[in-house]
Amino acid sequence: QNLAFDPMDVIVHAMRAALLLLLPQLVLGIGEELQPLGADDECLASNTCALNALQRTGRRKMMPVPAEQSPSLLQDASRSAGSGSILSSWQGVRETGSSCMWTNCDEVSLGPTTCHHWRCICKEGYYYNKEASKCTAQPKDVGDLDTGGQCRWTNCHPSRGLTRCVSYKCLCLAGYRAAEGKCVPREGMRQTPETGIACGSPSINDLCWKAVDWAMYDGIYADPKEYPGLHPGMSSFDEFQSFINKIDPVTCPKPCGMVYETFASPRLLDPSYHAVKGVSYGPAPVKKPGSPLMNDDFMADITGAMWADWGRGDLQLIKDMGGNTIRMYGNDANTSHRAFLDLAYKKGIDVIAGMSDFGFTQGPDNCLINDWYCYDEAYFFYHKNLLMGFAIDDFKRYHPALKALILANEPDLKVHPRSLTCRAMASVFDAILQAEKDVGVTGNPIALTITWSFAMFPDSQVHPNAPALGQMEEFWKCLQDGPEKPPINYKPKNDLVQAFRTRFVHSFNTANKANEVAHMMLEKYIHSSFWTHEMKVPVFIGEYHSVHGDMMNDLTRAIKLAKSPRYPFFMGYSFFEFSRSYWKGGPEMEFGMYGYGDCPLMDMNYTGLTYTIWNLIPMRDRRGHSLPSALKKAFTQDSGLPKLLSHPHIECKASTKGLP
């Protein structure tokens, strides 16, 4: 066999390559009809798919099913030029202009591509986006985007407004609709003054929402380098939407953007800051005691089925009741909290987050089994918190919705022996400060607090007859004396005394009535170490609800004590609690201003289990008063219930697959 190269072969191959590269200018014909993308079957083949996949599936299950889509633009732009012809391989708007004769298609730079007749073409369902120089998902429904203009040979005419040429059609940019051949802003969109271009947020039915959702929870984890400047878990929905808008303005409108405030010291320490009108929020989505609850972090993005506007709307309900603060409990450091914080900020609701008991008393390497040295566990979890939504602007400052962090809830009842409470709390306090330093968070500092019980301890060294205040004084004395001394034996990395003076606020839980709290605690706080010329440490109630009292009047009395001339240090309270904790049973069933009704609004897949999101119904106190009405009267002087309780934006489902 003769292995010598024939010069004519080289010439033939070169001519064939040149011809193929010239086809975009020569061919008007189109190729075979394309098939729609297959349904997502990530979790269909097995009952044991990964937890993150289950949660993504849960998110998709919650999304309403879109209406039937219109025919594909690519199909419309790809009519056959005759089967069997060499020209029939031409793929029209899928052509990238790049060759794969000698190398594979570069999907990093071109996006989803495949090699077709030695040419790189976009995969089915994508078109070549010239502005981005990348394959972009085709719009599925262009019904009211199509102006009727054609751009096969020329650009879209300026008279049609803000358009873009997609598959030879002049389509309106996202945020606009076609009317009489021109693009006009959609209802609900507004124009930014600097550009005059419409901006807004997509609804959950929109292709833009799904594109952003996929990028946030799938795309960036699979290929982070494709999303320069964005961070998984930290970057916001608006930031992802802006990224997609730059690539494909037909799919996503420009987000209007959120202006985040900046402050140099914790807002809760500012004497002029508003009174705390809060709600303690831990809405476990079960109606039966003992039902499995695998995670109690209800700031997680997927739990938006309860608090988001596209879900039950709990944050809006709290706002409508006059609330300006929400006190949280569970805190899973492995999940993003950015969406929750963004929505709370938009609605003017401050967030008081808490360190989860998982690392404190429940986890595999918790403080309890480490003799109450809590630094390592607290640092590990809080460092991740800062990277998953607590910090913004490349982790340089706290999210402005976050106003305080509870280091522990009632540690005086959890740490045994009680004499080691200072070791536990000093090590957690130190870990938080060190995590901030290591991440680089300096702006928008938040207040730090320990929420004590309202118990009295006769062995207390200071104020043994003052509930909560005795525990506060003991901790402060321990910091001043030096926690490195016996019996605490903890050497901090940071100056805890200085941090206490500049960052600390006090908090406690109580089920006592307003007049009892004033007599037993607030009157004594006036003469404590915390309200002097040298140091002023304000205090708030983290859980407030006396089941024995007349809530219609007691809640109003309590809020009148806040910021009063007699008690300028008292910031207010967080009502305990938003919804009834059915899963706890027993005495806990007396708390909660809302119960769950019989209308299933939607299903929520969380940590691999399906929960039903029920409608809310008002609960009553022992005297028959509506608890939501009593709280709204205290916060707004109006006891009328919000219209949102009738859930006008969501219809009841016929059935549910959630746990009881």
C-alpha positions as CSV (number, residue, x, y, z in Angstrom):
1,Q,0.0,0.0,0.0
2,N,1.3,3.4,-1.0
3,L,1.4,5.7,2.1
4,A,2.7,8.8,0.3
5,F,0.5,12.0,0.4
6,D,-1.2,13.0,-2.8
7,P,-1.0,16.8,-3.2
8,M,-4.4,16.7,-4.8
9,D,-5.9,15.2,-1.7
10,V,-4.6,18.1,0.4
11,I,-6.1,20.6,-2.1
12,V,-9.4,18.8,-2.1
13,H,-9.6,18.8,1.7
14,A,-8.7,22.5,1.8
15,M,-11.4,23.4,-0.7
16,R,-14.0,21.4,1.2
17,A,-13.1,23.2,4.4
18,A,-13.3,26.6,2.7
19,L,-16.6,25.7,1.2
20,L,-18.0,24.6,4.6
21,L,-16.8,27.8,6.2
22,L,-18.4,29.9,3.4
23,L,-21.8,28.1,3.8
24,P,-23.2,30.7,6.3
25,Q,-23.0,33.3,3.5
26,L,-24.1,31.1,0.6
27,V,-26.9,29.0,1.9
28,L,-30.5,30.2,2.4
29,G,-31.8,26.7,3.1
30,I,-32.4,25.1,6.4
31,G,-31.9,21.6,7.9
32,E,-34.0,19.0,9.5
33,E,-36.7,19.8,11.9
34,L,-35.6,19.9,15.6
35,Q,-37.0,18.0,18.5
36,P,-37.9,19.7,21.8
37,L,-35.7,19.1,24.8
38,G,-36.6,16.1,26.9
39,A,-38.1,16.4,30.4
40,D,-35.8,16.5,33.4
41,D,-35.5,12.9,34.6
42,E,-32.7,13.4,37.1
43,C,-34.6,11.7,40.0
44,L,-36.9,9.3,38.0
45,A,-34.5,6.4,37.8
46,S,-33.8,6.0,41.5
47,N,-35.3,6.8,44.9
48,T,-31.9,7.6,46.3
49,C,-30.8,10.5,44.1
50,A,-28.6,13.2,45.8
51,L,-30.2,15.5,48.4
52,N,-29.4,18.6,46.3
53,A,-31.1,17.0,43.3
54,L,-34.2,16.2,45.4
55,Q,-34.3,19.8,46.6
56,R,-34.0,21.1,43.1
57,T,-36.8,18.7,42.0
58,G,-38.8,20.0,44.9
59,R,-38.4,23.6,43.8
60,R,-39.5,22.6,40.2
61,K,-42.5,20.7,41.5
62,M,-43.7,23.9,43.3
63,M,-43.6,25.9,40.1
64,P,-46.9,26.2,38.3
65,V,-47.2,24.2,35.0
66,P,-46.8,26.7,32.1
67,A,-49.3,26.9,29.3
68,E,-48.7,25.0,26.1
69,Q,-45.7,26.5,24.3
70,S,-45.8,28.0,20.9
71,P,-43.8,26.4,18.0
72,S,-40.0,26.6,18.3
73,L,-38.4,29.6,16.7
74,L,-35.6,27.4,15.5
75,Q,-38.1,25.1,13.7
76,D,-39.7,28.2,12.1
77,A,-36.3,29.4,10.9
78,S,-35.1,25.9,9.8
79,R,-37.4,24.8,7.0
80,S,-35.9,22.0,4.9
81,A,-34.0,22.9,1.7
82,G,-34.6,19.4,0.3
83,S,-33.8,16.2,2.0
84,G,-30.7,14.4,0.6
85,S,-29.1,17.7,-0.5
86,I,-25.7,18.7,0.9
87,L,-27.4,22.0,1.6
88,S,-29.9,20.3,3.9
89,S,-27.2,20.0,6.6
90,W,-27.2,23.7,7.1
91,Q,-28.6,24.6,10.5
92,G,-29.4,28.3,10.2
93,V,-29.4,30.2,13.5
94,R,-27.7,27.3,15.2
95,E,-24.5,27.9,13.1
96,T,-21.6,29.4,15.2
97,G,-19.2,30.0,12.3
98,S,-16.6,27.8,14.0
99,S,-15.1,24.7,12.6
100,C,-14.5,21.3,14.2
101,M,-12.6,19.7,11.4
102,W,-9.4,19.6,13.3
103,T,-10.5,20.0,16.9
104,N,-13.6,19.5,19.1
105,C,-16.0,22.3,19.6
106,D,-15.0,24.5,22.5
107,E,-18.1,24.4,24.7
108,V,-16.4,26.7,27.3
109,S,-16.4,29.6,24.9
110,L,-19.2,28.6,22.6
111,G,-21.7,27.1,25.0
112,P,-23.7,24.0,24.3
113,T,-22.5,22.9,20.9
114,T,-22.0,19.7,18.8
115,C,-19.9,18.9,15.7
116,H,-22.1,18.7,12.6
117,H,-20.5,18.2,9.2
118,W,-17.2,19.6,10.5
119,R,-19.0,22.7,11.8
120,C,-19.8,23.6,15.4
121,I,-23.5,24.2,15.8
122,C,-25.6,24.9,18.8
123,K,-27.3,22.0,20.4
124,E,-31.0,21.5,19.9
125,G,-33.0,24.1,21.8
126,Y,-30.2,26.8,21.4
127,Y,-29.4,29.5,18.9
128,Y,-26.2,31.3,18.3
129,N,-26.3,34.6,20.2
130,K,-24.0,37.0,18.2
131,E,-23.9,39.6,21.0
132,A,-22.7,37.1,23.5
133,S,-20.7,35.0,20.9
134,K,-22.3,32.0,22.6
135,C,-25.1,29.5,22.2
136,T,-28.2,30.7,24.1
137,A,-31.4,28.8,25.0
138,Q,-34.1,29.7,22.5
139,P,-37.2,31.5,23.8
140,K,-40.0,29.0,24.2
141,D,-42.9,31.4,23.8
142,V,-42.6,34.5,21.8
143,G,-46.3,35.2,21.3
144,D,-46.4,38.9,22.4
145,L,-42.7,39.5,21.7
146,D,-43.0,39.3,17.9
147,T,-43.3,42.7,16.3
148,G,-43.8,41.2,12.9
149,G,-40.5,42.7,11.6
150,Q,-38.0,40.6,9.7
151,C,-34.2,40.8,10.0
152,R,-32.9,38.2,7.7
153,W,-31.1,40.7,5.5
154,T,-31.0,43.9,7.6
155,N,-31.2,45.0,11.2
156,C,-34.6,45.5,12.9
157,H,-35.9,49.0,12.1
158,P,-35.5,51.5,14.9
159,S,-39.2,52.4,14.6
160,R,-40.0,49.1,16.3
161,G,-38.4,50.1,19.6
162,L,-36.1,48.0,21.7
163,T,-35.8,44.8,19.7
164,R,-33.4,42.1,19.0
165,C,-33.0,39.9,16.0
166,V,-33.6,36.2,16.9
167,S,-34.0,33.6,14.2
168,Y,-34.6,36.4,11.7
169,K,-37.5,37.9,13.7
170,C,-37.6,41.2,15.4
171,L,-38.5,40.4,19.0
172,C,-39.1,42.8,21.8
173,L,-36.6,42.7,24.7
174,A,-37.8,41.2,27.9
175,G,-39.9,43.6,29.9
176,Y,-41.6,44.8,26.7
177,R,-44.5,43.4,24.6
178,A,-45.4,44.0,20.9
179,A,-48.3,46.3,20.2
180,E,-49.1,47.4,16.7
181,G,-45.6,46.5,15.5
182,K,-43.8,48.3,18.2
183,C,-42.4,47.4,21.6
184,V,-44.0,49.0,24.7
185,P,-43.3,48.4,28.4
186,R,-45.2,45.6,30.1
187,E,-47.5,46.4,33.0
188,G,-45.6,46.4,36.2
189,M,-42.3,47.3,34.6
190,R,-40.7,50.6,35.1
191,Q,-38.0,52.4,33.1
192,T,-34.6,53.2,34.7
193,P,-33.9,57.0,34.4
194,E,-30.3,56.6,33.3
195,T,-31.1,54.3,30.3
196,G,-34.8,54.5,29.7
197,I,-34.8,50.7,29.4
198,A,-37.6,48.8,31.2
199,C,-36.6,46.9,34.3
200,G,-38.4,44.5,36.6
201,S,-38.6,41.0,38.1
202,P,-40.0,38.0,36.3
203,S,-42.9,36.0,37.7
204,I,-42.5,32.3,38.6
205,N,-44.2,31.3,35.3
206,D,-41.7,33.2,33.1
207,L,-38.8,31.6,31.2
208,C,-36.6,34.2,32.8
209,W,-37.4,33.0,36.3
210,K,-36.6,29.4,35.3
211,A,-33.4,30.5,33.6
212,V,-32.2,32.4,36.7
213,D,-33.3,29.6,39.0
214,W,-31.4,27.0,37.0
215,A,-28.3,29.2,36.9
216,M,-28.4,29.8,40.7
217,Y,-29.0,26.2,41.8
218,D,-27.6,24.1,39.0
219,G,-25.4,25.9,36.5
220,I,-23.0,27.8,38.7
221,Y,-22.3,24.6,40.8
222,A,-21.7,22.6,37.6
223,D,-19.5,25.1,35.9
224,P,-18.5,28.1,38.1
225,K,-16.2,29.6,35.6
226,E,-19.1,30.3,33.3
227,Y,-20.5,32.8,35.8
228,P,-17.7,35.3,36.4
229,G,-18.3,37.7,39.3
230,L,-21.0,35.5,40.8
231,H,-20.7,33.3,43.9
232,P,-22.9,30.3,44.6
233,G,-25.0,30.8,47.7
234,M,-24.0,34.5,48.0
235,S,-25.1,36.2,44.8
236,S,-28.7,37.3,44.6
237,F,-31.5,36.5,42.2
238,D,-31.1,40.1,40.8
239,E,-27.4,39.6,40.2
240,F,-28.0,36.3,38.3
241,Q,-30.8,38.0,36.3
242,S,-28.5,40.9,35.4
243,F,-25.9,38.3,34.2
244,I,-28.5,36.5,32.0
245,N,-29.9,39.8,30.7
246,K,-26.5,40.8,29.3
247,I,-26.3,37.5,27.5
248,D,-29.9,37.3,26.4
249,P,-32.1,40.3,26.9
250,V,-35.0,38.6,25.1
251,T,-35.3,36.1,27.9
252,C,-34.6,38.3,30.9
253,P,-35.4,42.0,31.5
254,K,-32.8,44.1,33.3
255,P,-33.5,43.9,37.0
256,C,-34.3,47.2,38.6
257,G,-31.6,46.5,41.2
258,M,-31.6,47.0,44.9
259,V,-29.8,49.8,46.7
260,Y,-28.4,48.5,49.9
261,E,-27.9,50.9,52.8
262,T,-24.6,51.3,54.5
263,F,-24.0,51.9,58.2
264,A,-20.9,52.0,60.4
265,S,-22.2,50.6,63.7
266,P,-25.0,48.2,64.6
267,R,-28.4,49.8,64.1
268,L,-29.9,48.2,67.1
269,L,-27.4,50.1,69.3
270,D,-28.6,53.4,67.8
271,P,-30.9,55.1,70.4
272,S,-32.9,56.7,67.5
273,Y,-33.6,53.4,65.8
274,H,-37.2,52.3,65.7
275,A,-38.8,50.0,68.4
276,V,-38.7,46.3,67.7
277,K,-42.1,45.0,66.6
278,G,-41.1,41.5,65.9
279,V,-42.5,38.0,65.2
280,S,-40.7,34.8,66.2
281,Y,-40.8,32.6,63.1
282,G,-40.4,28.8,63.0
283,P,-43.3,27.6,60.8
284,A,-42.8,23.8,60.8
285,P,-45.0,22.6,58.0
286,V,-46.6,19.6,59.8
287,K,-49.9,19.2,61.6
288,K,-49.2,16.1,63.6
289,P,-47.1,15.7,66.7
290,G,-44.1,13.6,66.0
291,S,-44.1,14.1,62.2
292,P,-40.5,14.0,60.9
293,L,-38.8,17.4,60.6
294,M,-35.3,16.9,59.2
295,N,-34.4,20.6,59.2
296,D,-35.7,23.7,60.9
297,D,-33.9,26.3,58.8
298,F,-36.8,28.3,57.4
299,M,-34.5,31.0,55.8
300,A,-33.4,28.5,53.2
301,D,-34.4,29.5,49.6
302,I,-36.6,26.4,49.0
303,T,-38.7,27.2,52.0
304,G,-39.9,30.3,50.2
305,A,-43.0,28.2,49.6
306,M,-44.0,29.6,53.0
307,W,-42.5,33.1,53.2
308,A,-42.0,34.3,49.5
309,D,-44.6,36.3,47.5
310,W,-44.8,33.3,45.1
311,G,-45.6,31.1,48.1
312,R,-47.9,31.6,51.0
313,G,-46.5,35.1,51.6
314,D,-45.6,35.0,55.3
315,L,-43.2,37.9,55.1
316,Q,-45.8,40.2,53.5
317,L,-48.3,39.1,56.1
318,I,-45.9,40.1,58.9
319,K,-45.4,43.4,57.2
320,D,-49.2,43.9,56.8
321,M,-49.6,43.3,60.5
322,G,-47.2,46.2,61.3
323,G,-44.2,44.0,62.1
324,N,-40.7,45.3,61.3
325,T,-38.6,42.5,62.7
326,I,-38.5,38.7,62.3
327,R,-36.6,36.5,64.8
328,M,-35.3,33.2,63.3
329,Y,-34.2,29.9,64.8
330,G,-32.8,27.1,62.7
331,N,-29.7,27.9,60.6
332,D,-28.3,25.4,58.1
333,A,-24.9,26.8,57.1
334,N,-25.0,24.6,53.9
335,T,-27.9,26.5,52.3
336,S,-28.1,30.0,51.0
337,H,-30.1,32.6,52.9
338,R,-29.7,35.4,50.3
339,A,-33.2,35.3,48.8
340,F,-34.8,35.4,52.3
341,L,-32.6,38.4,53.3
342,D,-33.3,40.2,50.1
343,L,-37.1,39.9,50.3
344,A,-37.0,40.9,54.0
345,Y,-35.0,44.0,53.1
346,K,-37.4,44.9,50.3
347,K,-40.3,44.7,52.7
348,G,-38.5,46.7,55.5
349,I,-38.2,43.8,57.9
350,D,-35.1,43.4,60.0
351,V,-33.8,39.9,60.5
352,I,-32.5,38.6,63.8
353,A,-30.8,35.2,63.0
354,G,-29.7,32.6,65.4
355,M,-26.9,30.1,65.6
356,S,-28.4,26.6,65.3
357,D,-28.5,24.2,68.3
358,F,-27.1,21.6,65.9
359,G,-23.6,22.7,66.5
360,F,-24.3,23.6,70.1
361,T,-25.9,20.4,71.5
362,Q,-27.0,18.2,68.6
363,G,-24.3,17.7,66.0
364,P,-21.7,14.9,65.8
365,D,-18.9,17.1,67.4
366,N,-21.0,19.5,69.4
367,C,-20.0,21.7,72.4
368,L,-21.6,19.4,74.9
369,I,-19.2,16.5,74.2
370,N,-16.3,18.9,74.0
371,D,-16.7,20.1,77.6
372,W,-18.3,23.3,76.3
373,Y,-15.4,24.5,74.2
374,C,-17.5,25.8,71.3
375,Y,-15.0,27.7,69.2
376,D,-14.4,25.1,66.5
377,E,-18.0,24.2,65.8
378,A,-19.2,27.9,65.9
379,Y,-16.4,29.0,63.6
380,F,-17.0,26.2,61.1
381,F,-20.7,27.0,60.8
382,Y,-20.6,30.7,60.9
383,H,-17.7,31.0,58.4
384,K,-20.0,29.2,55.9
385,N,-23.0,31.4,56.9
386,L,-20.9,34.4,55.8
387,L,-20.3,32.8,52.4
388,M,-23.9,31.8,51.9
389,G,-25.8,35.0,51.9
390,F,-25.0,36.8,55.3
391,A,-22.4,38.9,53.5
392,I,-22.6,40.8,50.2
393,D,-20.3,42.8,48.0
394,D,-17.7,40.1,47.7
395,F,-18.1,39.4,51.4
396,K,-17.0,42.9,52.4
397,R,-20.1,43.8,54.4
398,Y,-23.1,42.3,56.1
399,H,-26.4,42.1,54.3
400,P,-28.3,45.2,55.6
401,A,-31.4,43.2,56.4
402,L,-29.5,41.2,59.0
403,K,-29.4,43.3,62.2
404,A,-28.5,40.8,64.9
405,L,-27.2,37.3,65.6
406,I,-28.2,35.3,68.6
407,L,-25.2,33.3,69.7
408,A,-27.4,30.9,71.7
409,N,-31.0,30.6,72.8
410,E,-31.3,30.1,76.6
411,P,-27.8,28.6,77.2
412,D,-28.4,29.0,80.9
413,L,-30.8,26.1,80.7
414,K,-28.6,24.0,78.4
415,V,-25.1,24.2,79.8
416,H,-24.4,21.8,82.7
417,P,-22.8,22.6,85.0
418,R,-24.0,26.2,84.8
419,S,-20.7,27.5,85.9
420,L,-19.3,26.7,82.4
421,T,-21.8,28.9,80.6
422,C,-19.2,31.6,80.2
423,R,-16.8,29.1,78.6
424,A,-19.4,28.1,76.0
425,M,-20.6,31.7,75.3
426,A,-17.1,33.3,75.2
427,S,-15.8,30.7,72.8
428,V,-18.9,31.2,70.5
429,F,-18.5,35.0,70.7
430,D,-14.8,34.7,69.9
431,A,-15.5,32.4,66.9
432,I,-18.0,34.8,65.3
433,L,-15.5,37.7,65.5
434,Q,-12.7,35.5,64.1
435,A,-14.9,34.3,61.2
436,E,-15.7,37.9,60.3
437,K,-12.0,38.8,60.3
438,D,-11.0,35.8,58.2
439,V,-13.7,36.4,55.5
440,G,-13.1,40.1,55.5
441,V,-16.5,41.3,56.6
442,T,-16.2,44.8,58.1
443,G,-19.2,46.9,56.7
444,N,-22.7,47.0,58.1
445,P,-21.7,45.4,61.5
446,I,-24.5,43.5,63.2
447,A,-25.4,43.4,66.9
448,L,-24.5,40.2,68.8
449,T,-26.6,38.9,71.6
450,I,-27.3,35.9,73.9
451,T,-31.0,35.3,74.5
452,W,-31.3,34.2,78.2
453,S,-34.2,32.5,79.9
454,F,-36.3,34.4,82.4
455,A,-35.2,32.1,85.1
456,M,-33.7,33.1,88.5
457,F,-30.7,31.3,89.9
458,P,-30.1,31.7,93.7
459,D,-26.4,30.9,93.3
460,S,-26.0,33.8,90.8
461,Q,-23.1,36.1,91.9
462,V,-24.9,39.2,90.7
463,H,-28.6,40.0,90.9
464,P,-29.8,36.5,92.1
465,N,-33.4,37.8,92.3
466,A,-33.5,39.4,88.9
467,P,-34.5,36.9,86.1
468,A,-32.3,37.1,83.0
469,L,-30.4,40.1,84.4
470,G,-28.4,37.9,86.7
471,Q,-27.2,35.8,83.8
472,M,-26.3,38.9,81.8
473,E,-24.2,40.4,84.7
474,E,-22.5,37.1,85.2
475,F,-21.3,36.8,81.6
476,W,-20.1,40.4,81.6
477,K,-18.2,39.9,84.9
478,C,-16.6,36.8,83.4
479,L,-15.4,38.7,80.3
480,Q,-13.9,41.5,82.5
481,D,-12.2,39.1,84.9
482,G,-10.7,37.2,81.9
483,P,-12.2,33.9,80.6
484,E,-8.7,32.4,80.4
485,K,-8.7,32.1,84.2
486,P,-10.0,29.0,86.1
487,P,-12.6,27.5,86.0
488,I,-13.4,28.8,82.5
489,N,-9.9,28.3,81.0
490,Y,-10.7,29.7,77.6
491,K,-8.1,32.0,76.0
492,P,-9.8,34.2,73.3
493,K,-8.2,35.2,70.1
494,N,-10.0,38.6,70.1
495,D,-10.7,41.4,72.6
496,L,-14.1,40.3,73.8
497,V,-14.5,43.1,76.3
498,Q,-14.1,45.7,73.6
499,A,-16.4,43.8,71.2
500,F,-19.0,43.6,74.0
501,R,-18.9,47.4,74.4
502,T,-19.3,48.1,70.7
503,R,-21.4,45.2,69.4
504,F,-23.5,43.7,72.2
505,V,-27.2,44.0,72.9
506,H,-29.1,41.9,75.5
507,S,-32.2,39.7,75.0
508,F,-34.3,37.3,77.0
509,N,-37.4,35.2,76.6
510,T,-40.4,35.4,78.8
511,A,-44.0,34.2,79.2
512,N,-44.7,36.9,81.9
513,K,-47.2,39.8,81.5
514,A,-46.0,43.3,80.6
515,N,-46.4,44.7,84.1
516,E,-44.5,41.7,85.6
517,V,-41.6,42.2,83.1
518,A,-41.4,45.9,84.0
519,H,-41.3,45.2,87.7
520,M,-39.1,42.1,87.8
521,M,-36.6,43.1,85.1
522,L,-36.8,46.6,83.5
523,E,-36.8,48.5,86.8
524,K,-33.7,46.6,87.9
525,Y,-32.0,47.1,84.5
526,I,-32.0,50.9,85.1
527,H,-29.5,50.3,87.9
528,S,-27.5,47.6,86.3
529,S,-24.0,47.8,84.8
530,F,-25.5,48.1,81.3
531,W,-27.1,51.6,81.5
532,T,-24.5,54.0,82.8
533,H,-22.6,57.0,81.5
534,E,-19.8,54.7,80.5
535,M,-21.7,52.0,78.8
536,K,-25.2,51.7,77.3
537,V,-26.4,48.2,76.2
538,P,-30.0,48.0,75.1
539,V,-32.2,45.0,75.6
540,F,-35.1,43.3,73.8
541,I,-37.4,40.4,74.4
542,G,-36.7,37.5,72.0
543,E,-39.9,35.6,72.8
544,Y,-42.9,37.3,74.3
545,H,-46.3,35.7,74.9
546,S,-48.2,35.2,78.2
547,V,-50.8,32.5,77.6
548,H,-52.4,33.5,80.9
549,G,-52.9,37.2,80.0
550,D,-55.4,39.2,78.0
551,M,-53.4,39.5,74.8
552,M,-55.7,42.2,73.3
553,N,-54.4,44.6,76.0
554,D,-51.2,43.0,77.2
555,L,-49.4,43.2,73.8
556,T,-50.3,46.8,73.5
557,R,-49.0,47.5,77.1
558,A,-45.7,45.8,76.3
559,I,-45.0,47.7,73.1
560,K,-45.7,51.0,74.9
561,L,-42.9,50.2,77.3
562,A,-40.4,50.2,74.4
563,K,-38.4,53.3,73.9
564,S,-40.4,55.0,76.7
565,P,-38.8,57.8,78.8
566,R,-38.8,55.4,81.7
567,Y,-37.1,52.6,79.8
568,P,-35.1,54.1,76.9
569,F,-33.0,50.9,76.8
570,F,-35.9,48.6,76.1
571,M,-36.1,48.1,72.3
572,G,-39.4,46.1,72.1
573,Y,-40.3,42.4,71.7
574,S,-40.7,39.6,69.2
575,F,-44.1,37.9,69.6
576,F,-43.9,34.1,70.2
577,E,-44.8,32.8,67.7
578,F,-46.0,33.0,64.1
579,S,-47.6,29.6,63.8
580,R,-48.6,26.8,66.1
581,S,-45.9,24.2,66.6
582,Y,-48.0,21.1,66.0
583,W,-44.9,18.8,65.8
584,K,-44.0,19.6,69.5
585,G,-47.5,19.0,70.9
586,G,-48.2,19.5,74.6
587,P,-48.1,23.0,76.2
588,E,-46.4,24.4,73.1
589,M,-49.8,24.1,71.3
590,E,-50.9,27.2,73.3
591,F,-48.5,29.4,71.4
592,G,-48.8,30.5,67.8
593,M,-51.1,33.2,66.5
594,Y,-51.9,31.2,63.3
595,G,-52.9,27.6,62.9
596,Y,-53.0,25.5,59.7
597,G,-56.3,25.2,57.9
598,D,-57.6,22.5,55.5
599,C,-56.6,24.2,52.2
600,P,-53.3,22.8,50.8
601,L,-51.7,25.6,48.8
602,M,-48.7,23.7,47.5
603,D,-46.2,20.9,48.2
604,M,-42.6,21.6,49.3
605,N,-39.8,19.1,48.9
606,Y,-37.3,19.8,51.7
607,T,-34.4,17.6,52.7
608,G,-35.9,14.8,50.6
609,L,-39.3,14.8,52.3
610,T,-42.5,16.4,50.9
611,Y,-44.4,18.8,53.1
612,T,-47.7,20.5,52.5
613,I,-48.0,24.2,52.8
614,W,-51.4,24.9,54.4
615,N,-53.4,28.0,54.5
616,L,-53.3,30.0,57.8
617,I,-56.2,30.5,60.2
618,P,-56.2,32.9,63.2
619,M,-55.9,31.4,66.7
620,R,-57.4,32.8,69.9
621,D,-56.1,33.3,73.4
622,R,-57.8,31.8,76.5
623,R,-60.2,34.8,76.6
624,G,-61.4,34.3,73.1
625,H,-59.4,37.2,71.5
626,S,-57.9,36.7,68.0
627,L,-54.2,36.6,68.5
628,P,-53.4,38.1,65.1
629,S,-55.8,40.9,65.7
630,A,-54.3,41.6,69.2
631,L,-50.8,41.8,67.8
632,K,-51.8,44.0,64.8
633,K,-53.6,46.3,67.2
634,A,-50.4,46.6,69.3
635,F,-48.2,47.3,66.3
636,T,-50.6,49.5,64.3
637,Q,-53.6,50.5,66.5
638,D,-55.8,48.7,64.0
639,S,-57.0,45.2,64.7
640,G,-58.3,44.4,61.2
641,L,-56.8,41.2,59.7
642,P,-54.8,41.5,56.5
643,K,-56.5,40.4,53.2
644,L,-53.5,38.2,52.4
645,L,-55.0,35.6,54.8
646,S,-57.5,34.7,52.1
647,H,-54.6,33.8,49.8
648,P,-56.1,35.4,46.7
649,H,-53.0,34.5,44.6
650,I,-53.1,30.8,45.2
651,E,-56.0,28.3,44.9
652,C,-56.4,25.3,47.1
653,K,-55.0,22.1,45.6
654,A,-57.3,19.1,45.1
655,S,-54.9,16.8,47.0
656,T,-51.5,16.8,48.6
657,K,-48.6,14.4,48.9
658,G,-47.2,16.0,52.0
659,L,-46.6,14.5,55.4
660,P,-49.4,14.8,58.0
